[in-house]
Amino acid sequence: MTRVPLRCAGGCLLLLLLALIGGCARGDLESRLDAYVAELETALPRPAARRPTAPRLEPYPNRGEVRLPVDELRVGLLRFLSLDRRCGIGILVAQRNSAIGMVMPDSQRLVYEQTLLMRLDDCLRRLAAESDAIPSTEELAQLLARKSSEIDRVFWNATFAGPELERLFSLSGAGTLAPEALADSGASSREALDFLSRSYRNLGPQGPTLDGSALELHLQNLALENYGGRLIATAARLVVALEAAAAALEANPRSADCTALGAVHEEQVLAWLQPFIATLVVAAKDFLGRLQRLAELPREGPQGTRLVGASAAFDGYRQRFLSIEPAAGLWQRLDSASARHRGAWSARLRDCGLDSGEG
């Protein structure tokens, strides 16, 4: 199957639409956050001592840093072309060794390797009953075992080292997520991760065959939606606004315009900001949780160590931007900024004898 480039044909219209949506979403959230901080500062007599520092964002690691080596074994496979009459392996191997096959994308390499595993297993079962095929059977069994041990690396390269994951988390032109559209965002990306998880669990000599068309579709959906990059951009923008608001509130103990302060809290914080943060965190935990579980599936052999730690570049990026739990990272900073923001509001509202309304 020939891969359809992400920049061509039907994908262009969807990509353009997502870009337009992303631009509108960025303007909507950023303008609302700017308006919130401006209204809050107007209700406070003294400005904060200094503005917060924005989180340092990084691009997804270079594919060369994430990709893992896989033994081609082309020469060894040619020795089994004579089995084509009984096993149907020759044509498959010849396609792989053709000029086009030698440069096939990693996603199609995964489809090929899964098909080859199934053919080798079927061939081995047929030859096991033939006494004159024992030497070939032994070599075939060794090849099958070796290929089986490397299928996880092929899967890793087709997913986490692929261009689609790089674009999934791209920050280039990534808009923030609009408050009103947040709950409906990311559906195709979540579905794609679920498909990849199911596909991984079905890899191996016993099959079933991997659907190459469905694989390409889901990978392209990940790239086109850019959901990971938009989640990261949204969290970073929130951190700046929450820390700025908290700093302004902390700089004004017992000196605020209580009427104006109460109005800002009710019309901004309670009306949309706090619900938006809560929904964003739930969405991030769901999506990044699926991604983490997918990343932890591939192993170095059936009982080997997880491949997720094989790339230092990916592991560092994962801890800084894809993990909700660690002590340091973007999502932990958002959690800290949100807690500081709530605490600062509670203190100023107590000064005014007002209820925070947040439980």
URVENFEN-V935018 format. One record per run of one state. SS is the DSSP state (H for helix, E for strand, C for the rest). FROM is the first residue (numbers start at 1). TO is the last residue. If there is no record, write none. Layout:
[[SS;FROM;TO] [SS;FROM;TO]]
This chain:
[[C;1;8] [H;9;42] [C;43;43] [E;44;44] [C;45;62] [H;63;66] [C;67;73] [H;74;78] [C;79;80] [H;81;87] [C;88;89] [H;90;96] [C;97;100] [H;101;103] [C;104;105] [H;106;127] [C;128;130] [H;131;159] [C;160;162] [H;163;168] [C;169;178] [H;179;184] [C;185;186] [H;187;201] [C;202;211] [H;212;225] [C;226;226] [H;227;250] [C;251;255] [E;256;256] [C;257;257] [H;258;295] [C;296;298] [E;299;299] [C;300;305] [E;306;306] [H;307;309] [C;310;311] [H;312;322] [C;323;329] [H;330;351] [C;352;359]]
